[in-house]
Amino acid sequence: MVFAGILFTIYLGFYLYNATVLKQVAYVSALRGSGQKQMTEAEIKEYVDGQLDILIKDKLFFVSKIKRDIYVSKTKVKVTLEATLNMSSFGF
């Protein structure tokens, strides 16, 4: 029972860390994209996607895949990230 509690605490720590990093990366990339007023919407979307690659690189632990949703309009840039925590790394 104690071992299960320790594993749960470790899992929770990785989950919270990854969730915090994903929120920060989404916010920063959307902020950088919203500052690109001279670009078209397609160029901004490509720019934000490139920024996501740079910002996420080597920051997440035990993540198997990341889903990206980037929405760009004339007045708004919205970035949504969703990741799947890889449970096989914990022996499950």
PLY file of the C-alpha trace (Angstrom):
ply
format ascii 1.0
element vertex 92
property float x
property float y
property float z
element edge 91
property int vertex1
property int vertex2
end_header
0.00 0.00 0.00
2.84 2.39 0.81
4.51 1.57 -2.50
1.29 2.41 -4.39
1.08 5.72 -2.55
4.64 6.59 -3.51
4.00 5.69 -7.16
0.83 7.78 -7.16
2.70 10.76 -5.72
5.43 10.47 -8.37
2.83 10.13 -11.14
0.95 13.16 -9.80
4.18 15.18 -9.72
4.96 14.44 -13.37
1.35 15.15 -14.34
1.30 18.54 -12.60
4.71 19.50 -13.97
3.70 18.62 -17.54
0.35 20.42 -17.22
2.08 23.57 -15.96
4.69 23.49 -18.74
2.02 22.94 -21.41
-0.03 25.91 -20.17
3.05 28.12 -20.09
4.18 27.06 -23.58
0.68 27.59 -25.03
0.46 31.07 -23.48
3.94 32.16 -24.61
3.52 30.89 -28.16
0.09 32.55 -28.50
1.55 35.79 -27.13
4.42 35.67 -29.62
2.01 34.93 -32.46
-0.30 37.79 -31.54
2.60 40.20 -31.88
3.12 39.33 -35.55
0.76 41.92 -37.06
2.49 42.08 -40.45
1.95 38.36 -41.21
-1.08 36.65 -42.71
-3.16 34.23 -40.63
-1.53 31.19 -42.28
1.95 32.60 -41.64
1.09 33.29 -38.00
-0.20 29.73 -37.57
3.05 28.36 -39.03
5.10 30.74 -36.85
3.24 29.68 -33.69
3.70 26.00 -34.58
7.44 26.60 -34.93
7.51 28.41 -31.59
5.78 25.42 -29.98
8.52 23.12 -31.29
11.20 25.37 -29.82
9.48 25.90 -26.46
8.46 22.27 -25.83
11.79 20.71 -26.80
13.16 18.53 -23.95
10.82 19.99 -21.30
8.19 17.26 -20.88
8.62 13.95 -19.06
6.99 10.62 -20.00
4.73 12.09 -22.69
3.82 9.79 -25.59
2.05 12.32 -27.86
1.04 15.97 -27.93
-2.08 17.26 -29.68
-1.91 20.86 -30.90
-4.82 23.09 -31.83
-3.89 26.52 -33.17
-6.63 29.01 -34.01
-5.74 32.31 -35.65
-8.07 35.16 -36.60
-7.52 38.87 -37.17
-8.06 39.65 -33.49
-7.18 36.45 -31.68
-4.56 33.70 -31.43
-5.58 30.65 -29.41
-3.30 27.68 -28.69
-4.53 24.51 -27.00
-2.17 21.68 -26.09
-3.12 18.23 -24.88
-0.63 15.52 -23.92
-0.87 11.87 -22.98
1.25 10.72 -20.06
2.95 7.42 -20.88
1.98 4.97 -18.13
4.28 2.20 -19.39
7.22 4.16 -18.00
5.84 3.53 -14.52
5.41 -0.21 -15.11
1.64 -0.09 -15.73
0 1
1 2
2 3
3 4
4 5
5 6
6 7
7 8
8 9
9 10
10 11
11 12
12 13
13 14
14 15
15 16
16 17
17 18
18 19
19 20
20 21
21 22
22 23
23 24
24 25
25 26
26 27
27 28
28 29
29 30
30 31
31 32
32 33
33 34
34 35
35 36
36 37
37 38
38 39
39 40
40 41
41 42
42 43
43 44
44 45
45 46
46 47
47 48
48 49
49 50
50 51
51 52
52 53
53 54
54 55
55 56
56 57
57 58
58 59
59 60
60 61
61 62
62 63
63 64
64 65
65 66
66 67
67 68
68 69
69 70
70 71
71 72
72 73
73 74
74 75
75 76
76 77
77 78
78 79
79 80
80 81
81 82
82 83
83 84
84 85
85 86
86 87
87 88
88 89
89 90
90 91
